[in-house]
Amino acid sequence: MRTRRQDKALAAAAETTGVADPVEKETQLPTAAVVSPVVDSDRQDAQTSSTTVTISKIEGPTVQRRESAPRSKLPTPVQFPLVAILSLVISELGYSVLWPFTQGVLATHARLPGTWSEVAAIMGWRLFELGLGWFGDYDGYDITALNLLSQGPALYLLYAHYETSAQALLLTIGIETLATYIPFRLLRPLSRAHAEPTAVPNADILTDGPIALLTTLLAGAIYSVSLLFAYSTYLPTYLVVYFNGLPSLVRAHESTYVGLLPVTLALGFAARVFIFTPAEATGRTPADAKNESFDPVKASLGETVRWNFFGWSSQTKVALQRTALMMLVSGTNTFLRTRLTIVGVESTGAAAWSSVWVLAAAVTGLALSAVGGV
């Protein structure tokens, strides 16, 4: 038999148990509610981490190399005649529209061709120059740079010693530049070296700004030194004797490096585009590996002589070939334009003036070739 005290103790224990159960349930419910977001967050972090890894693999940086533009679909036999016709048409159209500002100004010291042979010489050389560019597989940038190097010396003569307006000369060189660039650009795509310099050998050199600036300054400095050397030695005598009625000799005695910079830097930039860029973009060829494997002990006398004269790298050969072409075109065009289009100039005087630019072209080409070979 239980006593009343025992009954009270059992009742108190039962009440204590009944209260504890709800508390535990209420405590467990919030705990579950708190733990669930943590688990969900961990799951979301794991999914996010997995997704990030997958995206990094799919969208990693890749180098897209653009293919060269296709060549003209016109038949090969008609391409060069079309280039020549377009060049002549653009030239004549430009001079016709801008006659008062170009030929009208230059007419003061202009000499008209006296015979049909002189007309044929001027026109024939123009076509020959275009042919050199076309069949030499040059693009629009190459032929434009070569045109500036060939037209510049004669126009500078008019500016420096015939007191011709700079505006007229700039318009003239602009017309000549467009007359050569547009036909080539329409019928032939740019080379990889000019269109996509980041995808050719030595791309780090071709796309480096300081190197481009320094090579341009180097070429421009060579042109300045060459002209100032000629002014300080033999050229003034030839200007007096073989340029009849020359209006001014002031620049032959007062020219400075700074005063020549606008002209020589333009020529230096053109020389860099025509020589340095294509040479650097050439890269190694199978011929280079063959030259490097040359053994003078086992080679015959003929092979040794041939290797000494023609064993240059492909890069050097490109630079030397273009240097020789630049000398030919610059010298010949300067002689013809000076002798046949400027009044009072004799053949000896035209040859003396041309020699300055031939020498400058030779030294510039050799210097750029040496820089590229370092």
Sequence and secondary structure as in RCSB ss.txt:
>XXXX:A:sequence
MRTRRQDKALAAAAETTGVADPVEKETQLPTAAVVSPVVDSDRQDAQTSSTTVTISKIEGPTVQRRESAPRSKLP
TPVQFPLVAILSLVISELGYSVLWPFTQGVLATHARLPGTWSEVAAIMGWRLFELGLGWFGDYDGYDITALNLLS
QGPALYLLYAHYETSAQALLLTIGIETLATYIPFRLLRPLSRAHAEPTAVPNADILTDGPIALLTTLLAGAIYSV
SLLFAYSTYLPTYLVVYFNGLPSLVRAHESTYVGLLPVTLALGFAARVFIFTPAEATGRTPADAKNESFDPVKAS
LGETVRWNFFGWSSQTKVALQRTALMMLVSGTNTFLRTRLTIVGVESTGAAAWSSVWVLAAAVTGLALSAVGGV
>XXXX:A:secstr
   HHHHHHHHHHHHHHHHHHHHHHHHHHHHHHHHHHHHHHHHHHHHHHHHHHHHHHHS              S 
HHHHHHHHHHHHHHHHHHHHHHTGGGTHHHHGGGB    SHHHHHHHHHHHHHHHHHHHHTT  HHHHHHHHHHH
HHHHHHHHHHHS   HHHHHHHHHHHHHHHHHHHHHHS   HHHH GGGSTTHHHHT HHHHHHHHHHHHHHHHH
HHHHHHHTTHHHHHHHHBTT    HHHHH  HHHHHHHHHHHHHHHIIIIIHHHHTT   HHHHHHHT  TTTS 
HHHHHHHHHH   HHHHHHHHHHHHHHHHHHHHHHHHHHHHBTTB HHHHHHHHHHHHHHHHHHHHHHHHHHT 
